[in-house]
């Protein structure tokens, strides 16, 4: 006893073929995004030639950050292989062009790093664990 009729099986086969073709067809290259605060700075002063220090994340490995920076009127400061990116110094008026490169997935300002304090002893209640008394006497049997 067949669960589907021949007509229903044919419809399922066509639907599966269309879905497979849609999933396997390569899509268009996506341009990168930009951090909201940096985008606001660019919009406020789109023609500014002042250099901005940015961190650029790439969507593939092996991008030549020095060439990319030079192409956009800037300099490569350092590569950041742990995040698949680089720190660049680029004129503000070139940031939109940099963002639109097919190898760029994200552009953000090079913000200063600081401790957040959320893993300090009190935040995770370690001070209470440290202050509890622990007996060093051997356990009795």
BELLINDA-V421007 format. One record per residue. N is the residue number from 1. SS is DSSP state (H for helix, E for strand, - for the rest). PHI is phi in whole degrees, -180 to 180 (NA if undefined). OMEGA is omega in radians with two decimals (NA if undefined). Layout:
N;SS;PHI;OMEGA / N;SS;PHI;OMEGA
//
This chain:
1;-;NA;-3.09 / 2;-;-89;3.13 / 3;-;-75;3.14 / 4;-;-111;3.02 / 5;-;-80;3.12 / 6;H;-61;3.14 / 7;H;-66;3.12 / 8;H;-66;3.11 / 9;H;-63;3.12 / 10;H;-66;3.11 / 11;H;-65;3.11 / 12;H;-62;-3.14 / 13;H;-65;3.12 / 14;H;-66;3.13 / 15;H;-62;3.12 / 16;H;-65;3.12 / 17;H;-65;3.12 / 18;H;-64;3.12 / 19;H;-63;3.14 / 20;H;-63;3.13 / 21;H;-64;3.13 / 22;H;-66;-3.12 / 23;H;-74;-3.07 / 24;H;-92;3.12 / 25;-;-76;3.13 / 26;-;-65;3.14 / 27;-;-87;3.08 / 28;-;-71;3.10 / 29;-;-68;-3.14 / 30;-;-94;3.04 / 31;-;-80;-3.09 / 32;-;-77;3.08 / 33;E;-100;3.13 / 34;E;-139;3.10 / 35;-;-57;-3.05 / 36;H;-59;-3.12 / 37;H;-68;3.12 / 38;H;-69;3.11 / 39;H;-61;3.10 / 40;H;-63;3.10 / 41;H;-65;3.14 / 42;H;-67;3.14 / 43;H;-65;-3.14 / 44;H;-70;-3.09 / 45;-;-141;-3.00 / 46;-;-67;-3.11 / 47;-;-103;-3.11 / 48;-;-68;3.08 / 49;-;-97;3.09 / 50;-;-63;-3.13 / 51;E;-78;3.11 / 52;E;-125;3.10 / 53;E;-88;-3.06 / 54;E;-128;2.99 / 55;E;-108;-3.12 / 56;E;-112;3.05 / 57;E;-101;-3.12 / 58;E;-100;3.12 / 59;-;-97;3.03 / 60;-;-153;-3.14 / 61;-;-83;3.03 / 62;-;85;3.12 / 63;-;-74;3.12 / 64;-;-82;-3.05 / 65;H;-66;3.13 / 66;H;-64;3.12 / 67;H;-66;3.13 / 68;H;-63;3.13 / 69;H;-65;3.14 / 70;H;-62;3.13 / 71;H;-60;-3.12 / 72;-;-112;3.04 / 73;-;72;-3.07 / 74;-;-127;-3.13 / 75;E;-131;3.01 / 76;E;-86;3.14 / 77;E;-92;3.10 / 78;E;-160;3.01 / 79;E;-86;3.12 / 80;E;-122;-3.03 / 81;H;-64;-3.14 / 82;H;-65;3.11 / 83;H;-111;-3.10 / 84;-;54;-3.10 / 85;E;-156;-3.14 / 86;E;-156;3.02 / 87;E;-100;-3.10 / 88;E;-125;2.98 / 89;E;-114;-2.99 / 90;E;-133;3.04 / 91;E;-60;-3.07 / 92;H;-56;-3.10 / 93;H;-71;3.09 / 94;H;-104;-3.04 / 95;H;-66;3.11 / 96;H;-65;3.10 / 97;H;-66;3.09 / 98;H;-61;-3.14 / 99;H;-59;-3.06 / 100;-;-82;3.12 / 101;-;-66;-3.07 / 102;-;-67;-3.14 / 103;-;-88;-3.08 / 104;E;-96;3.06 / 105;E;-104;-3.11 / 106;E;-159;3.06 / 107;E;-126;3.11 / 108;E;-140;3.10 / 109;E;-67;3.08 / 110;-;-81;-3.08 / 111;-;-80;3.06 / 112;-;-69;3.10 / 113;-;-93;3.10 / 114;-;-151;3.08 / 115;-;-66;-3.14 / 116;-;-93;3.11 / 117;-;78;-3.10 / 118;-;-86;3.07 / 119;-;-118;3.12 / 120;-;-77;-3.02 / 121;-;-52;-3.08 / 122;-;-71;-3.10 / 123;-;-66;3.13 / 124;-;-107;3.09 / 125;-;62;3.12 / 126;H;-71;3.13 / 127;H;-63;3.09 / 128;H;-70;3.12 / 129;H;-67;-3.14 / 130;H;-67;-3.06 / 131;H;-83;3.13 / 132;-;-68;-3.09 / 133;-;-81;3.11 / 134;-;-120;-3.14 / 135;-;-80;3.10 / 136;-;-95;3.13 / 137;-;-76;3.14 / 138;-;-67;-3.14 / 139;-;-70;3.13 / 140;-;-83;-3.09 / 141;-;-94;NA
//
